[in-house]
Amino acid sequence: GENVEQHPSTLSVQEGDSAVIKCTYSDSASNYFPWYKQELGKGPQLIIDIRSNVGEKKDQRIAVTLNKTAKHFSLHITETQPEDSAVYFCAASHNNNDMRFGAGTRLTVKP
Amino acid sequence: GAVVSQHPSRVICKSGTSVKIECRSLDFQATTMFWYRQFPKKSLMLMATSNEGSKATYEQGVEKDKFLINHASLTLSTLTVTSAHPEDSSFYICSASSPVARRTDTQYFGPGTRLTVL
């Protein structure tokens, strides 16, 4: 089955700096890679996703890159703000079946 | 669009009782719903996948007789924790997807239900 590893487990940045979270996956058949943001006591919220036919996707301050050959994908947040502080999860699945999540990254943005 | 609700948001029950958690897709029909469990500061662990009108598919290690899942309609799935024990205390989260209707297989998550078993 799929195994997703996520690094770092915690990340602290100054407001305005960039934050990068990296994930690797094991199943070459995986073709869908979403990123979720989870605030304390709430469910995960989809912030961006990418499919295996695309190498990069951007949405305002958030971008995701995918390297299929190396089986890794990354989340990039630019111009970070305190409200970006949360736990971020990457995930990988094949056609939405058997989605596996990374262990999560606790991002803290210091004002 | 793609709003998923859960009820209740919090529940406290006595050991040995059963608890039902509802998951609803409010603005779309979900052909597939997923149930996850999350321990404090941990990742989401998939418990089961349910397709409307079919029996749920449980992940290895998840007791289907203890965690009863019903997906009777395209907008509602329920998880019943039977004979709950303190070790069942956790954050339970559902998600829903509808690949055909929404033209995406993205899972949309509910807000979660915190279960505490005394």
Chai-1 contact restraints between the chains, C-beta under 6 A:
chainA,res_idxA,chainB,res_idxB,connection_type,confidence,min_distance_angstrom,max_distance_angstrom,comment,restraint_id
A,K42,B,P111,contact,1.0,0.0,6.0,A-B,restraint_1
A,G43,B,I93,contact,1.0,0.0,6.0,A-B,restraint_2
A,G43,B,F109,contact,1.0,0.0,6.0,A-B,restraint_3
A,G43,B,G110,contact,1.0,0.0,6.0,A-B,restraint_4
A,G43,B,P111,contact,1.0,0.0,6.0,A-B,restraint_5
A,G43,B,G112,contact,1.0,0.0,6.0,A-B,restraint_6
A,P44,B,F109,contact,1.0,0.0,6.0,A-B,restraint_7
A,N96,B,S97,contact,1.0,0.0,6.0,A-B,restraint_8
A,N96,B,D105,contact,1.0,0.0,6.0,A-B,restraint_9
A,F101,B,S43,contact,1.0,0.0,6.0,A-B,restraint_10
A,F101,B,L44,contact,1.0,0.0,6.0,A-B,restraint_11
A,A103,B,S43,contact,1.0,0.0,6.0,A-B,restraint_12
A,G104,B,S43,contact,1.0,0.0,6.0,A-B,restraint_13
